[in-house]
Amino acid sequence: MLARMTAQPEPGRRLAVLNESQARPAQTAAPETRTHVHEVREDLEAALFEVKRVIVGQDAMLERLMIALLAGGHVLLEGVPGLAKTLTVKTLAGVLGGEFTRVQFTPDLVPSDLVGTRIYRPDSGTFDVELGPVFGNFLLADEINRAPAKVQSALLEVMQEHQVTIGGVSHRVPEPFLVLATQNPIESEGTYPLPEAQTDRFLFKVLVGYPSPGEEAAVVGRSLGAGADVREVLSLDRLARHREAVETVIVDREVIGYAVALADATRNPAANGLAELEPLIEYGASPRGPIGLVHAGRALALLRGRGHVVPADIAAVAHDVLRHRIVLGYEALAEGVSSDDVLVRVLETVPAPQIDLARGDA
């Protein structure tokens, strides 16, 4: 297995590969940066408040969508039908003034249904390009695991490259571009499960649960009246500036080391004091894991009004970033151990660094 074939790091040197000149940013944030951080927080809080006028509960999902928007990632949602996944994306598009598109994935879908195709015009003897539904700001790929592999690959290509090539000509998708893919965990007939190499391209895999009884009562009550009309409170241009602000958030060397240590613990559990996990994990998190942790942690710090990342930001997004990047072995499946159970032990064992906030902008 890959995780067991990886060379074990020398004690105390696991994080030494992080070059300080590459990993340590400037230690002090300028006053104008701190002001911008608070402006971003106010804008994002206003957008979330407007979305919550329509969506009851699902606070974790809404926060992850905002983080994905700021970090430039995509989200895979897993949950039973009826949990407001479609309504959430549609509402978010209205609040941000973006274009919402939705594709219901089915077994007979072909890639051209998704990305577009060339159509021959007999009257002119030429081909016209008809762009597909991926050309929107917010794309809901509903039940992505019901489409065959070639369609899934077509979607994942545009997710990675942010462009589609039709007839030898490349067409860029609009920015920001967020893909929210859903899959139903309670049905397996007629589905094409996403391979681990493809799910690895999603920044988050979010498990959407049922609302609480109080939240569900509010949902039922709202269904008796006319739906609320959302207003645009944050333009796409302003959101683009906020995404640039994410790049100014300070990430200390120790925080990067913590993200790498969490991923390394899934690959080499015995070397990190987690020998009991060795037979449960077949493949650990790929390098996209710590990259996703740091980028999501930056966006979360900005969303919470800070210009620096703390280890708690990394831990807060660890489950959503890493759960789909860990491949469990047969023994884990036989014992009913999930990737979340593994991550609980990893987060309990890997020590979080102590960050001197006096060096940041706190």
C-alpha positions as CSV (number, residue, x, y, z in Angstrom):
1,M,0.0,0.0,0.0
2,L,1.2,3.5,-0.8
3,A,0.9,4.8,2.7
4,R,3.1,2.0,4.0
5,M,5.7,2.2,1.2
6,T,6.4,5.9,1.9
7,A,9.7,6.5,3.6
8,Q,9.4,7.2,7.3
9,P,10.6,10.7,8.3
10,E,13.3,11.1,10.8
11,P,12.1,12.0,14.3
12,G,11.9,15.7,14.8
13,R,12.6,16.4,11.1
14,R,9.2,15.9,9.6
15,L,8.6,19.6,9.2
16,A,12.2,20.6,8.4
17,V,11.5,20.4,4.7
18,L,9.5,23.5,5.0
19,N,11.9,26.3,3.9
20,E,11.4,29.3,6.1
21,S,11.9,31.7,3.2
22,Q,9.1,30.0,1.3
23,A,6.7,29.4,4.1
24,R,7.0,32.4,6.4
25,P,5.2,35.5,5.2
26,A,5.6,39.0,6.4
27,Q,5.0,39.2,10.2
28,T,3.1,42.4,10.5
29,A,0.0,43.3,8.5
30,A,-0.4,46.9,7.4
31,P,-3.2,49.0,8.9
32,E,-4.9,49.2,5.5
33,T,-4.9,45.4,5.4
34,R,-6.6,45.2,8.8
35,T,-9.2,47.7,7.6
36,H,-9.8,45.6,4.4
37,V,-10.2,42.4,6.5
38,H,-13.1,44.0,8.5
39,E,-14.7,45.3,5.3
40,V,-14.6,41.8,3.8
41,R,-16.1,40.3,7.0
42,E,-19.0,42.8,7.0
43,D,-19.7,42.1,3.3
44,L,-19.7,38.3,3.7
45,E,-21.8,38.5,6.9
46,A,-24.4,40.6,5.0
47,A,-24.4,38.0,2.2
48,L,-24.9,35.1,4.6
49,F,-27.6,37.0,6.5
50,E,-29.5,37.5,3.2
51,V,-29.1,33.8,2.3
52,K,-30.4,32.8,5.7
53,R,-33.6,34.7,5.0
54,V,-34.4,31.8,2.7
55,I,-32.4,28.9,4.0
56,V,-33.1,27.6,7.6
57,G,-30.2,25.9,9.3
58,Q,-27.4,24.3,7.3
59,D,-25.0,26.9,8.7
60,A,-22.0,24.6,8.2
61,M,-22.8,24.1,4.6
62,L,-23.3,27.8,4.0
63,E,-20.0,28.6,5.6
64,R,-18.2,26.0,3.5
65,L,-19.7,27.4,0.3
66,M,-18.4,30.9,1.2
67,I,-15.0,29.5,2.0
68,A,-15.0,27.6,-1.4
69,L,-15.9,30.9,-3.2
70,L,-13.1,32.8,-1.5
71,A,-10.5,30.0,-1.9
72,G,-11.5,29.1,-5.5
73,G,-12.4,25.5,-4.8
74,H,-15.4,23.3,-5.4
75,V,-17.7,21.4,-3.1
76,L,-19.0,17.8,-3.1
77,L,-22.2,17.5,-1.0
78,E,-23.4,14.2,0.2
79,G,-26.9,14.0,1.7
80,V,-30.4,12.6,1.2
81,P,-32.9,14.5,-1.0
82,G,-34.8,17.4,0.3
83,L,-32.1,19.2,2.3
84,A,-32.2,22.5,0.3
85,K,-29.0,21.9,-1.7
86,T,-30.5,23.2,-4.9
87,L,-32.2,26.1,-3.2
88,T,-29.0,27.1,-1.4
89,V,-27.0,27.4,-4.5
90,K,-29.8,29.3,-6.3
91,T,-30.2,31.7,-3.4
92,L,-26.4,32.2,-3.1
93,A,-26.3,33.1,-6.8
94,G,-29.1,35.7,-6.4
95,V,-27.4,37.3,-3.4
96,L,-24.1,37.6,-5.3
97,G,-25.6,38.6,-8.6
98,G,-24.2,35.5,-10.4
99,E,-25.7,33.2,-13.0
100,F,-27.1,29.9,-11.7
101,T,-27.2,26.8,-13.8
102,R,-28.3,23.2,-12.9
103,V,-27.7,19.9,-14.6
104,Q,-29.5,16.7,-13.6
105,F,-27.0,13.9,-14.2
106,T,-28.5,10.8,-15.8
107,P,-26.9,7.6,-17.3
108,D,-27.6,8.8,-20.8
109,L,-25.9,12.1,-20.5
110,V,-23.0,12.8,-22.8
111,P,-20.1,15.3,-22.4
112,S,-21.5,17.7,-25.1
113,D,-24.7,18.0,-23.0
114,L,-22.5,19.5,-20.3
115,V,-19.8,21.6,-22.0
116,G,-21.4,22.4,-25.3
117,T,-20.9,21.4,-29.0
118,R,-20.6,22.6,-32.5
119,I,-23.8,22.7,-34.6
120,Y,-23.8,22.7,-38.4
121,R,-25.9,25.5,-40.1
122,P,-26.9,24.3,-43.6
123,D,-28.0,27.7,-44.7
124,S,-24.5,29.2,-44.2
125,G,-22.5,26.0,-44.4
126,T,-20.7,26.8,-41.2
127,F,-20.5,25.5,-37.6
128,D,-21.8,27.5,-34.7
129,V,-20.6,26.8,-31.1
130,E,-23.4,26.3,-28.6
131,L,-22.0,26.6,-25.1
132,G,-23.3,24.2,-22.4
133,P,-24.6,24.8,-18.9
134,V,-21.2,24.8,-17.3
135,F,-20.9,28.4,-18.5
136,G,-22.3,30.0,-15.4
137,N,-21.0,31.2,-12.1
138,F,-22.7,28.7,-9.9
139,L,-23.2,25.2,-11.3
140,L,-25.2,22.6,-9.5
141,A,-24.3,19.1,-10.7
142,D,-27.1,17.2,-9.2
143,E,-26.5,13.5,-8.5
144,I,-23.1,13.5,-10.2
145,N,-22.7,9.8,-9.5
146,R,-25.5,8.9,-11.9
147,A,-23.6,10.0,-15.0
148,P,-20.9,7.7,-16.7
149,A,-17.2,8.3,-16.2
150,K,-16.7,10.3,-19.4
151,V,-19.3,12.9,-18.3
152,Q,-17.7,13.1,-14.8
153,S,-14.3,13.6,-16.4
154,A,-15.6,16.4,-18.6
155,L,-16.9,18.2,-15.6
156,L,-13.8,17.7,-13.6
157,E,-11.7,19.1,-16.5
158,V,-13.6,22.4,-16.5
159,M,-13.3,22.5,-12.7
160,Q,-9.6,22.2,-12.9
161,E,-8.8,24.3,-16.0
162,H,-11.8,26.8,-15.9
163,Q,-12.1,26.4,-19.6
164,V,-13.7,24.2,-22.2
165,T,-12.2,23.3,-25.6
166,I,-14.7,22.9,-28.5
167,G,-13.5,22.4,-32.0
168,G,-10.0,23.3,-31.1
169,V,-11.0,26.6,-29.6
170,S,-10.8,27.2,-25.8
171,H,-13.7,29.0,-24.1
172,R,-13.2,30.4,-20.5
173,V,-15.9,29.9,-18.0
174,P,-17.0,33.1,-16.1
175,E,-15.4,34.0,-12.8
176,P,-16.1,33.2,-10.0
177,F,-16.9,29.6,-11.0
178,L,-18.2,27.3,-8.2
179,V,-19.3,23.7,-8.8
180,L,-21.6,22.2,-6.2
181,A,-21.9,18.5,-6.9
182,T,-24.3,16.3,-5.0
183,Q,-24.6,12.6,-4.5
184,N,-27.2,10.5,-2.8
185,P,-25.7,8.1,-0.2
186,I,-28.8,5.9,0.1
187,E,-29.0,4.6,-3.4
188,S,-26.4,2.6,-5.4
189,E,-28.3,1.1,-8.3
190,G,-27.6,2.8,-11.6
191,T,-24.8,4.9,-10.2
192,Y,-21.2,5.4,-11.2
193,P,-19.3,6.2,-8.0
194,L,-16.6,8.9,-8.3
195,P,-13.1,7.4,-8.2
196,E,-10.9,8.7,-5.4
197,A,-8.6,10.4,-7.9
198,Q,-11.6,12.5,-9.1
199,T,-13.0,13.3,-5.7
200,D,-9.6,14.5,-4.7
201,R,-10.2,17.6,-7.0
202,F,-13.0,18.8,-4.7
203,L,-11.8,21.2,-2.0
204,F,-14.6,20.0,0.4
205,K,-16.7,17.0,0.8
206,V,-19.6,18.2,3.1
207,L,-22.0,15.7,4.7
208,V,-25.4,17.4,4.9
209,G,-27.6,16.1,7.8
210,Y,-31.2,16.6,8.7
211,P,-32.2,19.9,10.4
212,S,-33.1,20.0,14.0
213,P,-36.8,19.7,15.0
214,G,-36.9,23.5,15.6
215,E,-35.3,24.2,12.2
216,E,-37.6,21.8,10.5
217,A,-40.6,23.4,12.0
218,A,-39.4,26.7,10.7
219,V,-39.0,25.2,7.2
220,V,-42.5,23.8,7.3
221,G,-43.9,27.2,8.4
222,R,-42.1,29.1,5.7
223,S,-43.5,26.6,3.1
224,L,-47.0,27.9,3.9
225,G,-46.4,31.3,2.5
226,A,-44.7,32.9,-0.5
227,G,-41.0,32.5,-0.6
228,A,-38.8,35.4,0.3
229,D,-37.2,37.5,-2.5
230,V,-33.5,37.8,-2.0
231,R,-31.7,40.9,-3.1
232,E,-28.2,41.3,-4.4
233,V,-26.0,42.5,-1.6
234,L,-22.5,41.6,-2.9
235,S,-21.5,42.0,-6.6
236,L,-19.3,39.6,-8.4
237,D,-16.7,42.4,-8.9
238,R,-16.6,43.0,-5.1
239,L,-16.4,39.3,-4.4
240,A,-13.4,39.1,-6.8
241,R,-11.6,41.8,-4.8
242,H,-12.3,39.8,-1.6
243,R,-10.8,36.7,-3.2
244,E,-7.7,38.8,-3.8
245,A,-7.8,39.8,-0.1
246,V,-7.5,36.1,0.9
247,E,-4.0,36.1,-0.6
248,T,-3.0,38.8,2.0
249,V,-3.9,36.6,5.0
250,I,-0.8,35.7,6.9
251,V,0.0,32.0,7.2
252,D,2.8,31.2,9.6
253,R,5.4,28.5,9.0
254,E,4.1,26.5,12.0
255,V,0.6,26.6,10.6
256,I,1.7,25.2,7.3
257,G,3.7,22.6,9.2
258,Y,0.6,21.6,11.2
259,A,-1.4,21.1,7.9
260,V,1.4,18.9,6.5
261,A,1.6,17.0,9.8
262,L,-2.1,16.2,9.7
263,A,-1.8,14.8,6.1
264,D,1.4,12.9,7.0
265,A,-0.4,11.2,9.9
266,T,-2.8,9.7,7.4
267,R,0.0,8.3,5.3
268,N,2.4,7.2,8.1
269,P,0.1,6.6,11.1
270,A,2.6,4.5,13.0
271,A,5.4,7.1,12.8
272,N,3.0,9.6,14.3
273,G,1.9,7.6,17.3
274,L,-1.2,6.2,15.6
275,A,-0.1,2.5,15.1
276,E,-3.7,1.4,15.6
277,L,-4.7,3.1,12.4
278,E,-2.0,1.4,10.3
279,P,-4.2,-1.6,9.2
280,L,-7.3,0.7,8.6
281,I,-5.8,3.1,6.1
282,E,-4.9,1.9,2.6
283,Y,-4.0,5.3,1.1
284,G,-3.4,8.6,3.0
285,A,-4.3,12.1,1.9
286,S,-2.5,13.4,-1.3
287,P,-0.5,16.6,-1.3
288,R,-3.8,18.4,-2.3
289,G,-4.8,17.7,1.3
290,P,-2.5,20.2,3.1
291,I,-2.8,22.6,0.2
292,G,-6.6,22.6,0.6
293,L,-6.2,22.9,4.4
294,V,-4.1,26.0,4.1
295,H,-6.2,27.7,1.4
296,A,-9.4,26.9,3.2
297,G,-7.9,28.0,6.5
298,R,-7.0,31.4,5.0
299,A,-10.5,31.9,3.7
300,L,-12.0,30.9,7.0
301,A,-9.7,33.3,8.9
302,L,-10.8,36.1,6.6
303,L,-14.5,35.1,7.0
304,R,-14.0,35.4,10.8
305,G,-12.4,38.8,10.6
306,R,-8.7,37.9,11.0
307,G,-5.8,38.7,8.9
308,H,-3.8,35.6,10.0
309,V,-4.5,31.9,10.2
310,V,-4.4,30.1,13.5
311,P,-4.2,26.3,14.0
312,A,-7.9,26.2,15.0
313,D,-8.8,27.3,11.4
314,I,-6.9,24.3,10.0
315,A,-8.6,21.9,12.5
316,A,-12.0,23.4,11.8
317,V,-11.9,22.5,8.1
318,A,-9.8,19.3,8.4
319,H,-12.8,16.9,8.2
320,D,-14.3,18.5,5.2
321,V,-11.0,18.8,3.4
322,L,-9.5,15.4,4.2
323,R,-12.5,12.9,4.5
324,H,-12.7,12.2,0.8
325,R,-8.9,12.0,0.4
326,I,-8.4,9.0,2.7
327,V,-8.9,5.5,1.2
328,L,-9.8,3.0,3.9
329,G,-8.8,-0.7,3.8
330,Y,-11.0,-3.7,4.1
331,E,-10.5,-4.0,7.8
332,A,-11.9,-0.5,8.4
333,L,-14.9,-1.3,6.3
334,A,-15.5,-4.5,8.1
335,E,-15.3,-2.8,11.5
336,G,-17.5,0.1,10.4
337,V,-14.8,2.7,10.8
338,S,-15.2,5.8,8.7
339,S,-12.7,8.4,7.5
340,D,-14.2,10.8,10.0
341,D,-13.3,8.4,12.9
342,V,-9.8,8.2,11.6
343,L,-9.6,12.0,11.4
344,V,-10.8,12.4,15.0
345,R,-7.9,10.3,16.2
346,V,-5.5,12.2,14.0
347,L,-6.6,15.6,15.3
348,E,-6.4,14.3,18.9
349,T,-2.9,13.0,18.4
350,V,-1.1,15.5,16.2
351,P,-0.2,18.5,18.4
352,A,-1.2,21.9,17.3
353,P,1.6,24.5,17.3
354,Q,1.5,27.5,19.7
355,I,1.4,30.6,17.6
356,D,2.8,34.0,18.9
357,L,-0.1,36.3,17.8
358,A,2.0,39.3,18.6
359,R,3.8,38.6,15.3
360,G,0.5,38.8,13.3
361,D,-2.1,41.4,13.1
362,A,-4.2,40.5,16.1
